[in-house]
C-alpha cells in the first residue's frame, strides 16, 4: 500500500475529527529485539503512525536524547539492512500502521537511492524523512522513491518563508512535518498558540496533513498540538524512557509503551 497507507490513516482520523499520534523510536536502541518489541506494541498503545529512525554518527538536528539513542544503536552494530528487516518483521503482523523511516542523507547516499527505495518498499515502509536533504538536490532521490511508491516527507520550520515553502511542498507526499521550534529535538517546548497560524499556512500550501514535532513531551503539550495540527509527533519523550530503563535495569519496551499510551490518549481526546 505504501503512500496509500498514509493517506488512508489520515483520512480515517479526519473523518472522526481526530488528530494522529506519531511515535518516533530509534532502530537498534538499545538493541534490535527491544526495538521490535516496541514496534509490535505501539499500535495497541495508540500510535497511528510510527517513525523509525536509522542511526547516523552526526545527527545534526537532534538534541542529546536522540543523539545518545543513535550512539547506542551504532554501538550495538545496527545497519540499514537491520532497519529494513525490522520493518519487514513488523509487516508480518501489522499491515495497516504506516511506517516512516527517518534519518540523514549520508546512509541513504552510501547505499544508493534506487537500492534504498527498493529495499524500503520491499520491507513495507511507506515514507521517508531525510532531515538534511534540501529540495533543490532531491530530484534523484524523489524519482527513486516515487518509482517505489514511497512518500518523501519534508520538513518546514518557523524560519521557512513563503517562497521557500512553495519549494518545499513540491513533490512532498503523505504529510508535511512542521518543526515547531528553532533548534534541535527534545530541548525546547512547543507553544501551540504561537504556531497555529504557521500550521494553517503550511497545510494550505501543501494541501496535505501537517504533523507537528519537536518540543512535545507532556500529555498537555501533545493535546494542545492535536487541536491545531493533523498529527503530533513525539520522539525524545519516548526515547528518554529507554535511557531510564537502562539505568534502572527494567524492560525498555514496557516503559516506552506506557508513555506512548498516555500521550496517545491525550492526542486522541484533544478535540472531544
VENHUSUL-V492667 format. One record per residue. N is the residue number from 1. RES is the residue in one letter. D_LAST is the distance of its C-alpha to the last C-alpha in Angstrom with 2 decimals. Layout:
N&RES&D_LAST, N&RES&D_LAST
This chain:
1&X&30.58, 2&X&30.20, 3&X&28.50, 4&X&27.28, 5&X&25.34, 6&X&23.46, 7&X&22.92, 8&X&21.70, 9&X&19.14, 10&X&17.57, 11&X&17.92, 12&X&16.25, 13&X&13.12, 14&X&13.20, 15&X&13.63, 16&X&10.29, 17&X&8.63, 18&X&8.64, 19&X&10.92, 20&X&13.88, 21&X&15.22, 22&X&18.96, 23&X&21.30, 24&X&24.80, 25&X&27.84, 26&X&31.54, 27&X&33.71, 28&X&36.48, 29&X&35.04, 30&X&36.71, 31&X&38.08, 32&X&37.32, 33&X&36.75, 34&X&34.15, 35&X&32.35, 36&X&32.46, 37&X&31.10, 38&X&28.10, 39&X&27.68, 40&X&27.85, 41&X&25.17, 42&X&22.57, 43&X&20.99, 44&X&20.57, 45&X&19.15, 46&X&16.34, 47&X&18.19, 48&X&17.64, 49&X&20.74, 50&X&23.51, 51&X&25.84, 52&X&29.19, 53&X&31.51, 54&X&35.25, 55&X&37.38, 56&X&39.62, 57&X&42.05, 58&X&41.07, 59&X&37.28, 60&X&37.46, 61&X&33.78, 62&X&32.89, 63&X&32.91, 64&X&34.79, 65&X&32.21, 66&X&32.29, 67&X&35.94, 68&X&36.81, 69&X&34.84, 70&X&36.94, 71&X&40.03, 72&X&39.34, 73&X&38.75, 74&X&41.91, 75&X&43.87, 76&X&42.89, 77&X&44.37, 78&X&41.31, 79&X&42.31, 80&X&40.50, 81&X&41.80, 82&X&40.03, 83&X&36.70, 84&X&37.28, 85&X&38.25, 86&X&35.01, 87&X&33.09, 88&X&35.56, 89&X&35.15, 90&X&31.35, 91&X&31.74, 92&X&33.89, 93&X&30.95, 94&X&27.95, 95&X&28.33, 96&X&24.73, 97&X&23.34, 98&X&24.53, 99&X&26.86, 100&X&27.61, 101&X&30.84, 102&X&31.01, 103&X&34.15, 104&X&37.13, 105&X&39.77, 106&X&42.77, 107&X&42.08, 108&X&41.07, 109&X&44.20, 110&X&46.38, 111&X&45.38, 112&X&45.60, 113&X&42.95, 114&X&43.93, 115&X&44.24, 116&X&40.95, 117&X&39.08, 118&X&40.88, 119&X&40.32, 120&X&36.59, 121&X&36.33, 122&X&38.52, 123&X&36.44, 124&X&33.20, 125&X&31.55, 126&X&29.46, 127&X&29.54, 128&X&31.35, 129&X&30.66, 130&X&33.95, 131&X&33.47, 132&X&36.98, 133&X&37.73, 134&X&38.18, 135&X&37.56, 136&X&41.17, 137&X&42.39, 138&X&39.90, 139&X&41.45, 140&X&43.30, 141&X&40.32, 142&X&38.13, 143&X&40.88, 144&X&40.99, 145&X&37.25, 146&X&37.06, 147&X&39.97, 148&X&38.02, 149&X&34.62, 150&X&33.06, 151&X&30.64, 152&X&31.80, 153&X&28.78, 154&X&29.68, 155&X&28.65, 156&X&28.16, 157&X&28.46, 158&X&28.40, 159&X&32.12, 160&X&31.83, 161&X&33.27, 162&X&32.92, 163&X&36.05, 164&X&35.17, 165&X&31.72, 166&X&33.44, 167&X&35.59, 168&X&32.79, 169&X&30.83, 170&X&33.96, 171&X&33.98, 172&X&30.58, 173&X&28.66, 174&X&25.42, 175&X&23.49, 176&X&24.43, 177&X&24.08, 178&X&23.66, 179&X&25.30, 180&X&23.51, 181&X&26.55, 182&X&30.28, 183&X&32.00, 184&X&31.56, 185&X&28.76, 186&X&27.61, 187&X&29.29, 188&X&27.32, 189&X&23.71, 190&X&21.32, 191&X&20.49, 192&X&17.47, 193&X&18.42, 194&X&21.92, 195&X&21.24, 196&X&18.72, 197&X&21.72, 198&X&23.44, 199&X&20.59, 200&X&20.51, 201&X&24.30, 202&X&24.49, 203&X&22.14, 204&X&24.33, 205&X&27.51, 206&X&26.75, 207&X&24.80, 208&X&23.01, 209&X&19.71, 210&X&19.79, 211&X&19.23, 212&X&19.57, 213&X&21.68, 214&X&24.12, 215&X&23.13, 216&X&19.91, 217&X&20.84, 218&X&18.31, 219&X&14.75, 220&X&14.22, 221&X&15.87, 222&X&14.17, 223&X&10.66, 224&X&12.38, 225&X&13.93, 226&X&11.03, 227&X&9.73, 228&X&13.26, 229&X&14.72, 230&X&14.71, 231&X&15.39, 232&X&16.06, 233&X&19.49, 234&X&20.72, 235&X&24.41, 236&X&26.39, 237&X&24.14, 238&X&24.67, 239&X&28.31, 240&X&28.95, 241&X&28.30, 242&X&31.21, 243&X&33.47, 244&X&32.65, 245&X&33.29, 246&X&36.60, 247&X&37.66, 248&X&36.77, 249&X&38.17, 250&X&35.07, 251&X&33.48, 252&X&31.55, 253&X&29.37, 254&X&28.00, 255&X&26.98, 256&X&25.44, 257&X&23.37, 258&X&22.20, 259&X&21.06, 260&X&19.45, 261&X&17.40, 262&X&16.10, 263&X&15.26, 264&X&13.76, 265&X&11.33, 266&X&10.33, 267&X&10.07, 268&X&8.20, 269&X&5.35, 270&X&5.76, 271&X&3.81, 272&X&0.00
